[in-house]
Amino acid sequence: MRIHTCALLLLGLAAPASAGASWAARARTMNRTELSEQEARQRAAAGVRERRNKLALRRIRPAMPGVDWDADPTAIPYYLYQVNKRTGLPVYVDNEGLDLASDDLFELTVVYLTSHTRWSLNDRETANLKRWLTRGGTLYLDDCYNRGSAFSDSVRPEVAKLIPGAEPAWLLKEDPRVADAFRMIYPCAWPGDYLTKPWLYFLLDDRPAVFFSPNDDGCAWEISTPPTASNPIGEGIGHGGDNRYRELVYQQTTNWILFAYTH
């Protein structure tokens, strides 16, 4: 599940500058799939979407009624738009809710859950997600309320079902397991250092497999207008924060997704 994109990113990051092209440019070349005109038309007619070797973040749609998993509908499309613009890496956007009990989960490397409400996974969702995590997947939990909420209260008991005995750890820059989480391409402030609260993470087989942000990152990602030449980030519709805050969150989470794909 992780091998192709991880190899792509690691090769790009490790390549010397003398190679004559940036790692992002080489990554784009490595991702190129040559198709004939007829093949392209056939794929378009069949609705085939190319996902391999592209960064993706898919939102989870829990089976539990009343979970507003789609509270920030523009968040993931414009977050991935920003990742693409900032890294040059290809991205794949699918904004539909993901059924955790389905095999579609195993086509992804990172998945995302947000809501304002309490959430819980049923037995089928838990078993499938647990198996996916053991195979190298990474789960990103984001409290949409941003003030401590029923969503946050659900994190520990639900993660305990996925990783029995796991204890949350503060995501701190002094921790060698996550020392690069917010340093991949931007030397930005870490969550908790400036404007945002610190994250937590949970280990599985000595790998950070589940991350929890209390900051409602999705609300910082989402926009009310498309990006323009005069406002390349787009007008935000979050908690009243300005573009300074939004830029910080874009930098933090661009760093983070590269970390998640390569660790």
Residue frames relative to the residue before (quaternion, step in Angstrom):
aa qw qx qy qz dx dy dz
M 1.0000 0.0000 0.0000 0.0000 0.00 0.00 0.00
R 0.7874 0.3457 -0.1619 0.4841 3.58 0.92 -0.95
I 0.5266 0.7162 -0.3967 0.2287 3.55 1.14 -0.67
H 0.6996 0.5042 -0.3121 0.3987 3.60 0.68 -1.03
T 0.7290 0.4235 -0.2613 0.4699 3.59 0.74 -1.02
C 0.6158 0.5382 -0.3557 0.4523 3.59 1.02 -0.71
A 0.6568 0.5020 -0.3159 0.4656 3.57 0.92 -0.88
L 0.6212 0.5509 -0.3326 0.4473 3.55 1.01 -0.84
L 0.7098 0.4621 -0.2674 0.4595 3.57 0.81 -1.02
L 0.6676 0.5078 -0.3102 0.4475 3.56 0.92 -0.88
L 0.6330 0.5222 -0.3331 0.4643 3.56 0.99 -0.78
G 0.6715 0.5000 -0.3021 0.4558 3.55 0.96 -0.89
L 0.6972 0.4820 -0.2863 0.4467 3.57 0.89 -0.90
A 0.7185 0.4586 -0.2548 0.4565 3.57 1.07 -0.73
A 0.5430 0.6555 -0.4042 0.3348 3.61 1.14 -0.42
P 0.4810 -0.6836 0.4590 0.3012 3.63 -0.92 0.76
A 0.6154 -0.5730 0.4001 0.3645 3.53 -1.20 0.59
S 0.6099 0.5903 -0.3485 0.3977 3.57 1.13 -0.58
A 0.4815 0.6840 -0.4380 0.3292 3.58 1.23 -0.17
G 0.5133 -0.6995 0.3834 0.3166 3.58 1.25 -0.18
A 0.7668 0.1858 -0.1476 0.5964 3.58 1.26 0.04
S 0.5624 -0.6047 0.4357 0.3580 3.56 -1.13 0.59
W 0.6257 -0.5346 0.3983 0.4050 3.57 -1.24 0.40
A 0.6183 0.5431 -0.3513 0.4464 3.58 1.08 -0.64
A 0.6458 0.5140 -0.3207 0.4647 3.58 1.00 -0.82
R 0.6591 0.4937 -0.3143 0.4723 3.57 0.96 -0.81
A 0.6219 0.5447 -0.3417 0.4471 3.57 1.05 -0.75
R 0.6373 0.5230 -0.3326 0.4580 3.58 0.98 -0.82
T 0.6496 0.5142 -0.3166 0.4619 3.58 0.99 -0.82
M 0.6649 0.5103 -0.3035 0.4532 3.57 0.93 -0.89
N 0.6914 0.4865 -0.2765 0.4569 3.57 1.11 -0.66
R 0.5191 0.6772 -0.4159 0.3147 3.58 1.19 -0.34
T 0.1244 -0.7668 0.6270 0.0583 3.56 -0.97 0.90
E 0.2892 -0.7747 0.5391 0.1601 3.57 -0.59 1.14
L 0.0022 -0.7957 0.6043 -0.0414 3.57 -0.79 1.06
S 0.4327 -0.6434 0.5533 0.3045 3.52 -1.14 0.60
E 0.6656 -0.4895 0.3637 0.4302 3.56 -1.24 0.31
Q 0.6539 0.5173 -0.3196 0.4501 3.57 0.96 -0.83
E 0.6502 0.5104 -0.3176 0.4647 3.60 0.98 -0.83
A 0.6420 0.5274 -0.3262 0.4509 3.56 1.00 -0.82
R 0.6598 0.5025 -0.3080 0.4661 3.57 0.97 -0.86
Q 0.6432 0.5252 -0.3220 0.4548 3.57 1.02 -0.82
R 0.6554 0.5048 -0.3107 0.4681 3.55 0.98 -0.82
A 0.6520 0.5129 -0.3189 0.4584 3.56 0.94 -0.86
A 0.6600 0.5148 -0.3065 0.4533 3.57 0.97 -0.88
A 0.7171 0.4364 -0.2453 0.4850 3.57 1.05 -0.78
G 0.4613 -0.6992 0.4359 0.3293 3.58 1.27 -0.11
V 0.3324 0.7551 -0.5027 0.2580 3.57 1.16 0.51
R 0.1011 -0.7882 0.6062 0.0336 3.58 -0.88 0.98
E 0.3687 -0.7501 0.5140 0.1929 3.55 -0.73 1.10
R 0.0677 -0.8355 0.5451 -0.0114 3.57 -0.59 1.18
R 0.5495 0.6584 -0.4004 0.3227 3.56 1.14 -0.54
N 0.8585 0.1201 -0.1063 0.4870 3.54 -1.17 0.79
K 0.5773 0.5234 -0.4129 0.4714 3.56 1.01 0.83
L 0.4879 -0.6392 0.5058 0.3123 3.54 -1.09 0.70
A 0.0451 0.7958 -0.6004 0.0651 3.56 -0.90 0.93
L 0.0521 -0.7455 0.6624 0.0524 3.52 -1.29 0.49
R 0.0758 -0.8287 0.5545 -0.0049 3.56 -0.37 1.24
R 0.3851 -0.7310 0.5178 0.2217 3.58 -0.92 0.90
I 0.4139 -0.7100 0.5263 0.2182 3.55 -1.06 0.88
R 0.1646 -0.7479 0.6360 0.0957 3.56 -1.11 0.82
P 0.2292 -0.8036 0.5300 0.1443 3.62 -0.05 1.21
A 0.5295 -0.6284 0.4689 0.3239 3.55 -1.17 0.60
M 0.5367 0.6433 -0.3970 0.3749 3.59 1.18 -0.50
P 0.4318 -0.7063 0.4887 0.2754 3.64 -0.72 0.97
G 0.8003 0.3639 -0.2418 0.4107 3.54 -1.22 0.57
V 0.5456 0.5910 -0.4170 0.4233 3.61 1.24 0.02
D 0.2422 -0.7977 0.5351 0.1366 3.61 -0.50 1.15
W 0.0623 -0.8588 0.5078 -0.0258 3.54 0.61 1.27
D 0.7312 0.3937 -0.2144 0.5142 3.61 1.19 -0.51
A 0.2012 0.8326 -0.4976 0.1367 3.58 1.11 0.66
D 0.7710 0.2531 -0.1360 0.5683 3.61 1.08 -0.67
P 0.1409 -0.8729 0.4568 0.0982 3.61 0.44 1.15
T 0.7160 0.4269 -0.2772 0.4777 3.62 1.07 -0.56
A 0.4464 0.7532 -0.4235 0.2326 3.59 1.25 -0.29
I 0.7488 0.4092 -0.2491 0.4580 3.60 0.55 -1.10
P 0.6381 0.5135 -0.3672 0.4408 3.68 0.82 -0.71
Y 0.7430 0.3968 -0.2500 0.4774 3.62 0.86 -0.84
Y 0.5474 0.5543 -0.4055 0.4781 3.57 1.20 -0.28
L 0.6936 0.4541 -0.2869 0.4800 3.60 0.83 -0.92
Y 0.5660 0.5652 -0.3762 0.4676 3.59 1.15 -0.57
Q 0.6782 0.4822 -0.2898 0.4729 3.58 0.92 -0.90
V 0.6211 0.5354 -0.3440 0.4573 3.61 0.98 -0.77
N 0.6549 0.5116 -0.3061 0.4644 3.57 0.95 -0.89
K 0.6845 0.4848 -0.2922 0.4594 3.60 0.87 -0.92
R 0.7183 0.4689 -0.2503 0.4489 3.57 1.01 -0.81
T 0.7820 0.3175 -0.1658 0.5100 3.62 1.07 -0.61
G 0.3919 -0.7085 0.4921 0.3199 3.58 1.14 -0.59
L 0.5275 0.6366 -0.4122 0.3828 3.60 1.25 -0.05
P 0.5090 -0.6465 0.4657 0.3256 3.59 -1.04 0.71
V 0.1574 -0.7815 0.5998 0.0694 3.56 -1.10 0.75
Y 0.2302 -0.7399 0.6152 0.1451 3.53 -1.29 0.46
V 0.1340 -0.8126 0.5663 0.0325 3.58 -0.69 1.10
D 0.1327 0.7232 -0.6704 0.0995 3.53 -0.90 1.05
N 0.1616 -0.8456 0.5069 0.0444 3.57 -0.24 1.29
E 0.4615 0.6663 -0.4618 0.3604 3.58 1.24 0.16
G 0.5647 -0.6069 0.4404 0.3447 3.56 -1.15 0.57
L 0.3497 -0.7486 0.5364 0.1722 3.55 -0.99 0.93
D 0.3228 -0.7122 0.5959 0.1829 3.55 -0.96 0.98
L 0.3578 -0.7804 0.4733 0.1974 3.57 -0.37 1.23
A 0.6511 0.5214 -0.3241 0.4463 3.58 1.13 -0.44
S 0.6113 0.5787 -0.3444 0.4157 3.59 1.26 -0.15
D 0.6096 -0.5544 0.4267 0.3727 3.56 -1.31 0.30
D 0.4786 0.6760 -0.4414 0.3452 3.61 1.21 -0.27
L 0.5476 0.6329 -0.3904 0.3836 3.58 1.12 -0.60
F 0.7130 0.4890 -0.2603 0.4298 3.59 0.95 -0.88
E 0.5762 0.5404 -0.3896 0.4735 3.57 1.30 0.21
L 0.6823 0.4741 -0.2536 0.4954 3.58 1.33 -0.06
T 0.3698 -0.7172 0.5500 0.2155 3.54 -1.28 0.49
V 0.7913 0.1199 -0.0356 0.5985 3.58 1.07 -0.79
V 0.0215 -0.7794 0.6258 0.0197 3.59 -0.99 0.84
Y 0.2940 -0.7781 0.5514 0.0642 3.53 -1.25 0.71
L 0.0201 -0.7828 0.6219 0.0101 3.55 -1.02 0.83
T 0.0818 0.7667 -0.6335 0.0647 3.53 -0.99 0.93
S 0.2100 0.7421 -0.6312 0.0821 3.56 -1.31 0.38
H 0.5035 -0.6129 0.5049 0.3406 3.54 -1.36 0.07
T 0.7218 0.4943 -0.1934 0.4441 3.54 1.24 -0.50
R 0.6522 -0.4425 0.4181 0.4518 3.51 -1.35 -0.02
W 0.0538 -0.7916 0.6080 0.0290 3.55 -1.11 0.65
S 0.0005 0.7792 -0.6267 0.0129 3.52 -1.21 0.59
L 0.3245 -0.7425 0.5571 0.1818 3.55 -1.09 0.75
N 0.4192 -0.6962 0.5153 0.2722 3.56 -0.99 0.77
D 0.7455 -0.4293 0.2598 0.4386 3.57 -1.26 0.16
R 0.6684 0.4957 -0.3107 0.4592 3.61 0.92 -0.83
E 0.6463 0.5096 -0.3152 0.4725 3.57 0.95 -0.86
T 0.6640 0.5139 -0.3055 0.4490 3.58 0.89 -0.93
A 0.6732 0.4990 -0.3064 0.4516 3.60 0.84 -0.93
N 0.6788 0.4902 -0.2978 0.4586 3.59 0.91 -0.88
L 0.6755 0.4854 -0.2933 0.4713 3.57 0.93 -0.93
K 0.6173 0.5414 -0.3426 0.4566 3.60 1.02 -0.73
R 0.6603 0.4951 -0.3037 0.4760 3.59 0.94 -0.88
W 0.6457 0.5250 -0.3108 0.4592 3.59 1.00 -0.82
L 0.6455 0.5146 -0.3201 0.4648 3.59 0.97 -0.82
T 0.6639 0.5008 -0.3159 0.4568 3.61 0.92 -0.82
R 0.6736 0.4751 -0.2909 0.4857 3.60 1.20 -0.44
G 0.7131 -0.4902 0.2458 0.4367 3.58 1.25 0.18
G 0.4604 0.6865 -0.4528 0.3341 3.59 1.21 0.11
T 0.2447 -0.7599 0.5883 0.1289 3.55 -1.28 0.50
L 0.2168 -0.7874 0.5723 0.0741 3.55 -0.86 1.08
Y 0.1517 -0.7790 0.6074 0.0334 3.57 -0.89 1.07
L 0.0837 -0.7943 0.6017 -0.0013 3.57 -0.58 1.22
D 0.0378 -0.8197 0.5689 -0.0549 3.59 -0.77 1.07
D 0.3203 -0.7685 0.5265 0.1720 3.57 -0.50 1.20
C 0.3069 -0.7953 0.4995 0.1545 3.57 -0.42 1.23
Y 0.6293 0.5564 -0.3496 0.4149 3.60 1.17 -0.36
N 0.2679 -0.8310 0.4553 0.1743 3.59 1.22 -0.54
R 0.7251 0.3936 -0.2625 0.5004 3.62 1.16 0.22
G 0.5834 -0.4880 0.3902 0.5189 3.56 1.24 0.14
S 0.1583 0.8225 -0.5098 0.1965 3.57 -0.48 1.12
A 0.7186 -0.3833 0.3395 0.4706 3.52 -1.34 -0.18
F 0.5783 0.5640 -0.3850 0.4464 3.59 1.11 -0.57
S 0.6762 0.4913 -0.2895 0.4664 3.58 0.85 -0.99
D 0.6469 0.5346 -0.3176 0.4413 3.57 1.00 -0.82
S 0.6561 0.5231 -0.3051 0.4504 3.59 1.18 -0.53
V 0.5248 0.6917 -0.4052 0.2862 3.58 1.15 -0.56
R 0.7266 0.4555 -0.2789 0.4322 3.61 0.59 -1.06
P 0.6983 0.4522 -0.3145 0.4573 3.66 0.74 -0.83
E 0.6709 0.4873 -0.3163 0.4608 3.61 1.00 -0.71
V 0.6452 0.4949 -0.3269 0.4816 3.60 0.99 -0.75
A 0.6027 0.5624 -0.3565 0.4397 3.61 1.07 -0.65
K 0.6216 0.5220 -0.3412 0.4741 3.59 1.13 -0.55
L 0.6935 0.4703 -0.2615 0.4791 3.57 1.11 -0.70
I 0.7845 0.1045 -0.0113 0.6111 3.57 1.01 -0.91
P 0.2179 -0.8161 0.5169 0.1391 3.62 0.20 1.20
G 0.8244 0.2304 -0.1917 0.4801 3.53 -0.94 0.97
A 0.4942 0.6714 -0.4357 0.3395 3.60 1.21 -0.13
E 0.1814 -0.7706 0.6046 0.0876 3.54 -1.02 0.87
P 0.4777 -0.6699 0.4719 0.3167 3.62 -0.94 0.76
A 0.1395 -0.7592 0.6306 0.0808 3.55 -1.18 0.71
W 0.4983 -0.6219 0.5017 0.3364 3.57 -1.09 0.70
L 0.3586 -0.7182 0.5543 0.2199 3.55 -0.98 0.86
L 0.0895 0.8203 -0.5455 0.1470 3.54 -0.06 1.39
K 0.5780 -0.6315 0.3987 0.3289 3.56 -1.04 0.76
E 0.6260 0.5369 -0.3452 0.4480 3.61 1.21 -0.38
D 0.5729 0.5941 -0.3742 0.4228 3.59 1.27 -0.27
P 0.3964 -0.7591 0.4505 0.2524 3.65 -0.43 1.10
R 0.5950 0.5850 -0.3793 0.3999 3.62 1.10 -0.52
V 0.8030 0.2194 -0.0861 0.5473 3.56 1.07 -0.74
A 0.2664 0.8251 -0.4717 0.1605 3.58 1.24 0.35
D 0.7388 0.3900 -0.2243 0.5018 3.60 1.17 -0.51
A 0.3626 0.7904 -0.4564 0.1883 3.59 1.26 -0.06
F 0.7994 0.1830 -0.0973 0.5639 3.60 1.03 -0.72
R 0.6099 0.5480 -0.3480 0.4546 3.56 1.17 0.66
M 0.3465 0.7962 -0.4648 0.1731 3.60 1.21 0.03
I 0.8134 -0.0131 0.0099 0.5815 3.62 0.88 -0.87
Y 0.7426 0.3388 -0.2091 0.5385 3.61 1.15 -0.54
P 0.3077 -0.7252 0.5793 0.2094 3.62 -0.97 0.79
C 0.2072 0.8297 -0.4901 0.1687 3.58 0.78 1.03
A 0.6514 -0.4806 0.4073 0.4229 3.54 -1.34 0.17
W 0.4303 -0.6835 0.5269 0.2647 3.55 -1.12 0.71
P 0.5990 -0.5173 0.4418 0.4224 3.58 -1.19 0.39
G 0.7404 0.3384 -0.2872 0.5048 3.54 -0.76 1.10
D 0.6504 0.5047 -0.3176 0.4705 3.59 1.19 -0.47
Y 0.8124 -0.0208 0.1024 0.5736 3.56 0.95 -0.88
L 0.8759 0.0260 -0.0767 0.4756 3.56 -0.80 1.15
T 0.8005 0.2495 -0.1317 0.5289 3.63 0.90 -0.80
K 0.5175 -0.6360 0.4839 0.3058 3.56 -1.26 0.47
P 0.5799 -0.5948 0.4149 0.3711 3.62 -1.13 0.49
W 0.4438 -0.6667 0.5411 0.2563 3.53 -1.28 0.59
L 0.2703 -0.6901 0.6334 0.2226 3.51 -1.45 0.12
Y 0.0687 -0.7821 0.6136 0.0843 3.56 -1.25 0.35
F 0.2686 -0.7379 0.6015 0.1472 3.54 -1.33 0.45
L 0.3500 -0.7519 0.5292 0.1791 3.57 -0.97 0.91
L 0.0145 -0.7374 0.6746 0.0296 3.51 -1.26 0.67
D 0.8202 -0.0677 -0.0094 0.5680 3.59 -0.55 1.17
D 0.6646 -0.5409 0.2686 0.4401 3.54 1.01 0.99
R 0.5942 0.5191 -0.3752 0.4866 3.60 1.21 0.51
P 0.4388 -0.6572 0.5272 0.3125 3.62 -0.92 0.78
A 0.0444 -0.8535 0.5181 -0.0329 3.58 -0.27 1.28
V 0.7702 0.1886 -0.1113 0.5990 3.59 1.17 -0.55
F 0.0919 -0.7860 0.6112 0.0158 3.56 -0.88 1.03
F 0.1111 -0.7899 0.6008 0.0529 3.55 -1.07 0.79
S 0.1041 -0.7739 0.6239 0.0296 3.54 -0.81 1.11
P 0.2697 -0.7695 0.5541 0.1675 3.61 -0.82 0.93
N 0.5666 0.6976 -0.3083 0.3118 3.57 1.35 -0.10
D 0.3700 -0.7183 0.5047 0.3039 3.61 1.22 -0.09
D 0.0032 0.8432 -0.5360 0.0420 3.56 0.75 1.09
G 0.6084 0.5817 -0.3503 0.4108 3.56 1.05 -0.73
C 0.6454 0.5174 -0.3265 0.4574 3.57 1.06 -0.68
A 0.6329 0.4993 -0.3316 0.4901 3.59 1.17 -0.52
W 0.6462 0.5281 -0.3254 0.4446 3.60 1.09 -0.63
E 0.6832 0.5461 -0.3179 0.3661 3.56 0.83 -0.96
I 0.1949 -0.7820 0.5870 0.0769 3.54 -1.24 0.57
S 0.3724 -0.7111 0.5469 0.2377 3.54 -1.27 0.41
T 0.7680 0.1862 -0.1354 0.5976 3.60 1.25 -0.30
P 0.5635 -0.5909 0.4323 0.3826 3.62 -1.08 0.50
P 0.5947 -0.5444 0.4350 0.4009 3.60 -1.17 0.43
T 0.0994 -0.7757 0.6213 0.0492 3.57 -1.13 0.70
A 0.6956 -0.4548 0.3397 0.4403 3.57 -1.29 0.15
S 0.7150 0.4390 -0.2562 0.4800 3.58 0.99 -0.78
N 0.7768 0.1398 -0.0884 0.6077 3.59 1.21 -0.43
P 0.1192 -0.8673 0.4787 0.0662 3.60 0.42 1.22
I 0.6302 0.5010 -0.3567 0.4739 3.60 1.18 -0.22
G 0.4266 -0.6717 0.4939 0.3505 3.59 1.07 -0.62
E 0.5532 -0.6166 0.4434 0.3422 3.56 -1.16 0.53
G 0.3428 -0.7717 0.5045 0.1802 3.57 -0.73 1.06
I 0.1898 -0.7751 0.5917 0.1148 3.55 -1.26 0.44
G 0.3229 0.7978 -0.4578 0.2229 3.58 1.17 0.59
H 0.7950 -0.2973 0.2427 0.4698 3.54 -1.07 -0.83
G 0.7134 -0.4373 0.2597 0.4821 3.57 1.07 0.61
G 0.4444 0.6922 -0.4564 0.3392 3.58 1.28 0.14
D 0.4277 -0.6941 0.5107 0.2730 3.56 -1.15 0.56
N 0.7337 -0.4319 0.2885 0.4381 3.56 -1.31 -0.01
R 0.5331 0.6072 -0.4141 0.4190 3.58 1.19 -0.34
Y 0.6696 0.4803 -0.2857 0.4893 3.57 0.96 -0.90
R 0.6645 0.5111 -0.3082 0.4497 3.56 0.88 -0.94
E 0.6381 0.5201 -0.3293 0.4625 3.59 0.98 -0.81
L 0.6266 0.5289 -0.3418 0.4591 3.58 0.98 -0.78
V 0.6834 0.4808 -0.2952 0.4634 3.60 0.86 -0.92
Y 0.6178 0.5240 -0.3493 0.4709 3.60 1.01 -0.71
Q 0.6612 0.4934 -0.3157 0.4688 3.60 0.93 -0.82
Q 0.6543 0.5202 -0.3199 0.4460 3.58 0.86 -0.93
T 0.7714 0.3929 -0.2159 0.4517 3.56 0.70 -1.04
T 0.5410 0.5458 -0.4163 0.4859 3.59 1.23 -0.19
N 0.6156 0.5216 -0.3291 0.4905 3.57 1.00 -0.80
W 0.6950 0.5148 -0.2909 0.4091 3.55 0.78 -1.05
I 0.6849 0.4819 -0.3263 0.4384 3.62 0.79 -0.87
L 0.6117 0.5177 -0.3569 0.4801 3.61 1.10 -0.57
F 0.6171 0.5300 -0.3355 0.4751 3.57 1.07 -0.72
A 0.6795 0.5101 -0.2973 0.4355 3.57 0.85 -0.98
Y 0.6844 0.4811 -0.2848 0.4681 3.58 1.04 -0.72
T 0.7701 0.3702 -0.1822 0.4865 3.61 1.10 -0.49
H 0.7218 0.3854 -0.2527 0.5164 3.64 1.20 0.06
